[in-house]
Amino acid sequence: MLPPEKLPLQKYEERYCAFVDILGFSDLINRLKKGETDFTAVRGLLRVIHDPPFMVFSEVAEKSDFRAQQISDAVCISTICNAAGLNHLFAALTEMSMRLLHAGYFVRGALVKGILYHDDDMAFGDALIQAYKLEQGDVRYPRVMITKDVAADLSAMTKRDKFGYNLRNSVALSDDGPRFLDVLLQLVVNLRDNKDEETRLNALARYNETAAKIQLCFEDSRDNPQHFEKVQWFARYWNRVAVPWGVKAITRPGPDGVSTVHV
């Protein structure tokens, strides 16, 4: 390991920055304390963001200056402000969201553009503060909000940059206003474009397992109206995007404990 004076000097510069919270993490820690879950499983969940997303090419990674900082049940991720950086960020956030969702956990966060210092040990700056405040207040539902300045950059990139072109359908618009990262686009691509039937059926089976986890979260949230509202928002998003491709729908828990109707 290089001594501090030999390490490359990082800059306090404009970067894309995402602050993302793992919802329900405190419950996971309580289960760990009671011996109801395995330490290695918890560690595996928290290491998701540090695993290279399978959809990121080396050419993207070389130009993104991707950095990730774990903060208990949250993570700060940043890249330099170019199309490769946005590609890497979107891929990492999508991979993290889908893998945690398969384990029964939702994420909520915000992606902004602003001044930030981020090295291997720390992250600080206006961008992190802005992303944190948005995640805590305005994001509300299990989604990664995309601010308008990031969306404007994305719009420009899709017209002039080969990396940006791949991102053109990655942002969705919610009914309550905010743009958010369409993490279920990965599901659509895997089920729509996969020519190998066995591989497609394996993917479908995994997404149906994910649907079962979401359904269980829905039923478990019945006595917590705030949590119920969050799960219901994601269930509607899931049904709108995933069900047309043959994935099981999420249904609203009925009064007798049986799921009876579509969300």
Legacy VTK file of the C-alpha trace (Angstrom):
# vtk DataFile Version 3.0
C-alpha trace
ASCII
DATASET POLYDATA
POINTS 263 float
0.000 0.000 0.000
1.352 3.408 -0.954
2.077 5.946 1.813
-0.280 8.999 1.845
2.250 11.286 0.188
2.492 8.891 -2.790
-1.258 8.512 -3.352
-2.835 10.461 -6.240
-4.335 13.740 -5.047
-8.131 13.869 -5.299
-9.951 17.076 -6.131
-12.815 19.037 -4.640
-14.681 19.124 -7.911
-18.033 18.772 -9.609
-19.149 15.132 -9.601
-22.272 13.039 -9.881
-23.159 11.878 -6.373
-25.776 9.403 -5.151
-26.752 8.874 -1.530
-28.765 5.677 -1.121
-30.360 4.207 2.002
-31.242 0.525 2.516
-34.777 0.530 3.927
-35.428 -1.922 6.748
-31.752 -2.253 7.615
-32.350 -1.697 11.343
-34.700 -4.688 11.360
-31.977 -6.742 9.707
-29.513 -5.759 12.453
-32.058 -6.721 15.128
-32.461 -10.133 13.517
-28.689 -10.479 13.428
-28.534 -9.648 17.143
-31.176 -12.290 17.917
-29.378 -14.888 15.818
-32.221 -15.041 13.302
-29.990 -14.264 10.334
-26.407 -14.965 9.356
-23.596 -12.408 9.656
-22.189 -13.409 6.270
-25.592 -12.722 4.673
-25.626 -9.200 6.129
-22.062 -8.588 5.016
-22.924 -9.859 1.548
-25.816 -7.404 1.258
-23.613 -4.492 2.265
-20.877 -5.461 -0.193
-23.234 -5.424 -3.160
-22.317 -1.891 -4.171
-18.615 -2.733 -4.308
-19.141 -5.618 -6.740
-18.580 -4.567 -10.369
-21.960 -4.493 -12.158
-21.978 -7.105 -14.904
-23.278 -4.564 -17.430
-20.317 -2.174 -17.057
-17.656 -2.542 -19.731
-13.987 -1.928 -18.962
-14.006 1.072 -21.306
-16.699 2.674 -19.141
-14.995 1.831 -15.845
-11.693 3.301 -17.020
-13.316 6.701 -17.663
-15.827 6.941 -14.783
-13.593 7.347 -11.690
-16.226 5.354 -9.779
-16.019 5.600 -5.970
-18.229 4.092 -3.238
-18.306 4.790 0.494
-20.285 2.612 2.931
-22.017 4.515 5.756
-23.791 1.945 7.967
-27.112 1.283 6.179
-26.400 3.793 3.419
-23.872 4.295 0.649
-22.378 7.314 -1.090
-21.403 6.729 -4.712
-19.825 9.213 -7.094
-18.240 9.531 -10.518
-16.831 12.305 -12.635
-19.340 14.197 -14.761
-19.211 12.418 -18.078
-21.310 9.825 -19.880
-19.111 6.949 -18.715
-19.590 8.104 -15.128
-23.363 8.233 -15.478
-23.338 4.813 -17.155
-21.350 3.320 -14.287
-23.561 4.991 -11.661
-26.796 3.831 -13.264
-25.494 0.287 -13.628
-24.241 0.116 -10.036
-27.466 1.556 -8.606
-29.588 -0.800 -10.716
-27.551 -3.844 -9.719
-27.655 -2.884 -6.045
-31.396 -2.196 -6.142
-32.283 -5.463 -7.863
-30.035 -7.663 -5.722
-31.317 -6.111 -2.505
-34.894 -6.372 -3.785
-34.381 -10.082 -4.382
-33.326 -10.341 -0.734
-36.466 -8.486 0.349
-35.060 -4.979 0.850
-35.844 -1.705 -0.886
-33.521 1.229 -1.512
-34.286 4.934 -1.489
-31.900 7.618 -2.649
-31.100 10.648 -4.748
-28.619 11.291 -7.544
-27.360 14.875 -7.861
-24.616 16.910 -9.525
-22.450 19.126 -7.339
-19.138 19.833 -5.680
-17.670 16.836 -3.862
-14.424 15.446 -2.485
-14.349 11.650 -2.590
-11.353 9.374 -2.032
-10.958 5.849 -0.651
-11.454 6.986 2.945
-13.958 9.831 2.953
-16.545 11.837 1.080
-17.737 15.368 1.811
-19.173 18.373 0.040
-22.306 20.134 -1.127
-23.311 17.276 -3.442
-23.419 14.743 -0.589
-25.421 17.113 1.633
-27.900 17.797 -1.164
-28.340 14.097 -1.982
-28.752 13.225 1.707
-31.412 15.908 2.283
-33.371 14.797 -0.773
-33.248 11.143 0.305
-34.432 12.026 3.799
-37.246 14.337 2.690
-38.394 14.516 -0.915
-37.746 11.056 -2.372
-40.350 9.439 -0.089
-40.788 6.128 -1.950
-38.341 3.255 -2.715
-36.670 4.827 -5.729
-33.525 6.734 -6.688
-34.539 10.279 -7.572
-32.732 11.945 -10.505
-32.457 15.730 -10.182
-33.170 17.990 -13.153
-29.535 18.973 -13.759
-28.518 15.310 -14.021
-31.488 14.668 -16.305
-30.441 17.618 -18.496
-26.927 16.173 -18.811
-28.414 12.803 -19.695
-30.583 14.332 -22.401
-27.539 15.979 -23.984
-25.454 12.802 -23.715
-28.000 10.629 -25.508
-27.616 12.831 -28.570
-23.828 13.029 -28.826
-22.089 10.312 -26.814
-21.917 6.549 -27.387
-22.065 5.857 -23.652
-24.948 8.260 -23.218
-26.930 6.578 -26.009
-27.231 3.440 -23.873
-28.903 5.465 -21.110
-31.715 7.009 -23.138
-34.501 4.922 -21.524
-33.050 4.668 -18.016
-35.065 7.437 -16.334
-38.797 7.274 -15.591
-41.191 10.013 -14.506
-43.378 9.440 -11.445
-46.978 10.585 -11.039
-46.004 12.791 -8.094
-43.300 14.623 -10.044
-39.726 13.367 -9.494
-37.706 11.596 -12.149
-36.272 8.311 -10.931
-33.909 5.602 -12.115
-35.881 2.858 -13.875
-34.188 -0.096 -12.140
-36.738 -2.535 -13.622
-35.463 -1.777 -17.122
-32.918 -4.531 -16.492
-35.803 -6.983 -15.979
-37.427 -5.940 -19.252
-34.180 -6.305 -21.211
-33.459 -9.739 -19.729
-36.928 -11.084 -20.548
-37.486 -9.291 -23.844
-34.104 -9.644 -25.546
-32.861 -13.023 -24.327
-32.922 -15.423 -27.276
-32.007 -18.516 -25.249
-35.244 -19.939 -23.844
-33.660 -21.735 -20.901
-31.789 -18.607 -19.817
-34.947 -16.543 -20.171
-36.978 -19.019 -18.100
-34.299 -19.013 -15.395
-34.460 -15.211 -15.307
-38.267 -15.345 -15.134
-38.092 -17.768 -12.200
-35.726 -15.450 -10.335
-37.981 -12.438 -10.930
-40.956 -14.447 -9.672
-38.946 -15.151 -6.502
-38.398 -11.404 -6.210
-42.130 -10.820 -6.652
-42.793 -13.222 -3.777
-40.403 -11.224 -1.551
-42.188 -7.972 -2.430
-45.547 -9.624 -1.700
-44.304 -10.729 1.702
-43.068 -7.185 2.459
-46.503 -5.881 1.459
-48.277 -8.241 3.834
-45.820 -7.592 6.681
-46.286 -3.815 6.365
-50.036 -3.904 7.026
-49.732 -2.522 10.582
-47.359 0.291 9.574
-49.162 2.769 7.284
-45.986 4.672 6.351
-44.171 1.495 5.340
-47.309 0.138 3.646
-47.477 3.277 1.486
-43.854 2.794 0.380
-44.295 -0.875 -0.519
-47.553 -0.124 -2.308
-45.805 2.485 -4.483
-43.174 -0.047 -5.522
-45.777 -2.783 -6.041
-47.608 -0.556 -8.519
-44.346 0.210 -10.306
-43.528 -3.520 -10.418
-46.925 -4.464 -11.836
-46.792 -1.745 -14.487
-43.346 -2.772 -15.757
-42.858 -6.470 -14.952
-46.272 -8.111 -15.352
-46.491 -7.552 -19.166
-43.397 -9.776 -19.458
-44.942 -12.734 -17.632
-43.759 -11.964 -14.093
-46.164 -12.523 -11.196
-48.206 -9.510 -10.119
-48.150 -8.065 -6.613
-51.619 -8.069 -5.039
-53.007 -5.931 -2.247
-53.385 -7.806 1.061
-57.035 -8.484 1.831
-58.765 -8.062 5.203
-58.620 -11.789 5.941
-54.881 -11.996 5.278
-55.318 -13.260 1.713
-54.099 -11.221 -1.249
-57.205 -10.620 -3.304
-56.838 -7.840 -5.863
-54.175 -6.210 -7.983
-52.558 -3.108 -6.518
LINES 1 264
263 0 1 2 3 4 5 6 7 8 9 10 11 12 13 14 15 16 17 18 19 20 21 22 23 24 25 26 27 28 29 30 31 32 33 34 35 36 37 38 39 40 41 42 43 44 45 46 47 48 49 50 51 52 53 54 55 56 57 58 59 60 61 62 63 64 65 66 67 68 69 70 71 72 73 74 75 76 77 78 79 80 81 82 83 84 85 86 87 88 89 90 91 92 93 94 95 96 97 98 99 100 101 102 103 104 105 106 107 108 109 110 111 112 113 114 115 116 117 118 119 120 121 122 123 124 125 126 127 128 129 130 131 132 133 134 135 136 137 138 139 140 141 142 143 144 145 146 147 148 149 150 151 152 153 154 155 156 157 158 159 160 161 162 163 164 165 166 167 168 169 170 171 172 173 174 175 176 177 178 179 180 181 182 183 184 185 186 187 188 189 190 191 192 193 194 195 196 197 198 199 200 201 202 203 204 205 206 207 208 209 210 211 212 213 214 215 216 217 218 219 220 221 222 223 224 225 226 227 228 229 230 231 232 233 234 235 236 237 238 239 240 241 242 243 244 245 246 247 248 249 250 251 252 253 254 255 256 257 258 259 260 261 262
